[in-house]
Amino acid sequence: MTFWAYMLHCRGGYYYVGHTDDLERRIAEHQSGAVAGFASDHHPATLVWSETFSSRIEAIEAERRLKGWGQAKKRALIRGDWGLVSSLAKKKDSASTSSARTGRGLVFHALHPPEASLVVHAQALRRQDTVTISYRLDDPVLSVLHSPPGSGQRRDGLWQTTCFEAFVRCHGAIGYHEFNFAPSGDWASYSFDAHRAGMRDGPGIPLIERTGDDMNVTLDLSAYPDLVGTDWHVGLSAVIEEQDGTKSYWALKHPEGAPDFHDAACFVLELPATP
């Protein structure tokens, strides 16, 4: 079976990226306004690029990457200007190599793909012993299930539905700390002595700010003695539940086998101590 990743040019100069297993039918649906969401809200929409793949996972991964591209890079792809695409990619990579700031798209676990066309981004910025983590969820068809507004209090079990997460440990340690942030504004924090062992509540209260589907979280980690003044290894992740009950698991990197954000293989960000 053939799958496609595709790009539409929409009213206002915007680009919409999606994937499908029937390109002709999908484009007809977009052009007729049968597909609710961004493209129908910015009608008319014209197909400007597509590429075939042998599996849905490959098409979804291509869609995820393209959604993270800027307008200039998308236009270069449409023109087939691979020299400019490569040049813009190098500039982006160069801009993200700061020792204190790292950002990239999360990858869904291959055994638990999303049903809808979703993209999840996460970025971490460290200043001394404080870290600000920014999450962005691109959900053009509003498929994600969000928990109702909360009171901004500590609450267990947030990972059972849509939830953004962060894991932090100091360089060379086996103990680590877990932080959960729900779209509702509720949160939780835990400390572990080793992989899923010695779990206990962690100190501190995060500062959470929401703007649409964007979430910015600031964590003061000075209350964690093992993290003060040390180099950190960080894992950024998310559990996303859709309206139909589909759950996908997103991380910077996944271990082999089942999803496990606690696995050391997920701690791929290096945020060194700053003066």
N, C-alpha and C positions, 0 to 999 in steps of 0.2 A: 504494500500500500504506500502511496506517495503522500507526503505532507509538505506544506508550504509555510514559510515565514514571509510576510508581506508588509509593504509600507504604503499608506495612502497620504496624498496631499489634500488637506482640508481647508475650508474657508478660514481666512485669517492668517494663512501661511503656516499653519500647524501641520505636524506629521503624526499620523496614527500608525502604530506597529501592532501586528497581530499574527496569529497562526491559524491554520485550518487544514482539514483533510479534503476540502473541495473548494479550490480557489475561485472557480467561476461562480458557483453558488454563493459563496461568502461575499464576493465583491458585489454581486447583484443585490444581496440583502443590505449591504452598506449603502448602495446607491439609492435603494428604495426607502431607506430609513427604517427597515424592519429590525435592525440591530440597535437596541437602545444603548445610549452611552455617548462617549466623546465624539465619535465620528458623526452620529446622527445630529448631535447638537451643533456641529460645525459643518453642516452640509453646504455645498456638494463635496463629495470625497472622490478622488481619482487615484487609481492604482498607478504608482510610479516605480515600484520595485518589488520583485519577488524572487525567492530561491527555493528549490525543492530539497527535501530531506527524506531519508528512508525510514525515519521513526518520529513519533510525536515528540519524544523527549528532546531529540536534536532540534526540531523546529521551535519548541518552547525555549530552549537554551539560546538559540539565535535571536528569538524575539526579546528575551531578557537582556542580551548584550546590546541590541540595537536601541532599546529604550533608555539605556544609560548613555547613549551618544548625544553630543550636541548637534545643533542644527547644521553647522558647517560640515561636520563629518557625515551626517546623513545625506546632505546635498552632494558631497563628493562621491558617496557610494552610488547614488542614483545616476550620476554622470559616468560612473565607472572609472573615476580618477583614483586609482589605487595608490599612487604616489602621495597624494594629499591625505588619503585615509591613513596611511602609514605614518606620515609626518604628524598629523593631529594626535594619533595614538601615542607617539613618543612624547609629545608635549604633555599629554595627560599623565603618563607614567612618571615623567620628570617632576611634575607638580605635586605628586602624591608620595614622594619619597622622604618627606620631612620626618625626622626621628620622633616628633611629638604628635604627628597628625597622620592618620591613615583612614582612607575611605574607599569602599568598593561595593559592588553588588553582591548580595548573598546568593547562594546556589541551593536550589531545592534538592532534597534527597531523591535519588533516582527511583527508589521503590515507593515513594509517596509524592508523586507530582501533583501540582494543583490542577483543578478542572478548568478554571478560568485563566485568562491571560494576566498574570500578576508579575510584578517586579518588586523586590525588596532591596533597599539600599541601607547601608549602615556606615557611619563614620565616627571615629573617636579622636578627640583632641585632648592631650594631656598638658596640664600646667602644674608643675611641682607634684603635689599629691592629690590633685583634683583632676577628674576626667569628665569631659562633656561628650555624651554619645548622642548622635543624631540618627534617627531612623526615618525612612521614607517608604511608604507603601503606595505603589502605583496600581490602582484598581479601577480601570476605565469603565467597567460594566457594573461596578458597585456590587460585587459578588461576595465580599468578605463579611462574615458575621462578627459584629462588635458587641462586646458586653455592654449593658446599660451603664449610664454615668454612675460612677461611684463617689465615695466621699474623700478620695485621696488618702486612704488609710492602708495600713499593712493588712494583707489578706493572703492566706495560703491557697494553693490550687489554681493560681492564675494560668498556669501552663496547660490547663485542660481545654482552653479555647484560645482565641487570638491573643498572643502575648509576645512582647519583645524581651530579649534576654541578653545578659552580658556575664561573662565569667572572667575572673582576674586571679592570677597567681604571680608570685615573684619568681624571678629567674632561678631555676634549679630546685624549686620546691615541689612537693607532691600535694600539699594542702592548697586549697583555693577558695574563692568566694563567688557566690552566685547572686545575681540580681534579676528580678522579674518586674516588668512594667506592662500594665494592661492599658488598652486604649481608654478605659473608663477613668484612668487616673490613679487606680489602686496599684500597690507595689508590694514587693517582698524581698528580703535579703537573707542569705544563708551562708554559713561557713562550713567547710569540710576539712577533715584531717587528711583524707586521701580520696581516691575515686569513690564517690557516693558513700563514704564512711565518715562517722563522727559528725553527722549533720546537727547544726544548731543555728539559732537565729543570729543574724549579723547586726551590728550596731549602725546607727545613722539613719537619716531620713533623706531620700533623694528629692531634688527639685525637678519637677516634671512640668514641661510646657508643651501644649498641644496647639497646632495650627493646621486645621484640616486633617489630612492623613499623615502629616509630619509630626514627629515627637522628638523633643530635645530633653535629655536627662543629664543633670549635673550631679556627680557623686563626689563628696568629700571623703576620701579614703584615709585621712589622717588618723581615724579611729581604729585602723587595722595595723598593728605594729609591724607585721611582716611585710607590709607594702610601703611603709614610709621610707622614702629615699632610695628605694630599690628599683631595679629594672623589672618591668611587667611583661607578662605574656597574657594576651587577651583573646577571648573568643566572643564573637558577636553572632547572635542567632535569633530565630523567631519561629513561633508556631502560628500558622495561619489556618483558621477554620472558615470555610465558605458556607453560604446559606443552605446548601444541600447536604451539609455534614462532612464534606471532603476536608481532610486535614493534610497540610503539607508542612514539611520541616525544612527550615532554611538555615544555612550557616556559611561562614567563610570557607570552611572545609569540613567534610564529613569523614568519619572513620569507616573502615570496612564493616559490612554487616548492617545491623539496624541503626536508626538514628540515635545518637547519644551525644548530646552537647557537653556532657561532663568528661568525655574522653579527651586525653591530652592532645590528640591529633587536631582537635578543634581550636586549640590556643595558638593561633598562627600570627596574630598581630604582636609586634614587639614595640613596646613603648618604654624607652629607656628613661632613667631618672634625669630630670632637667635641673640646671642650677637654680 
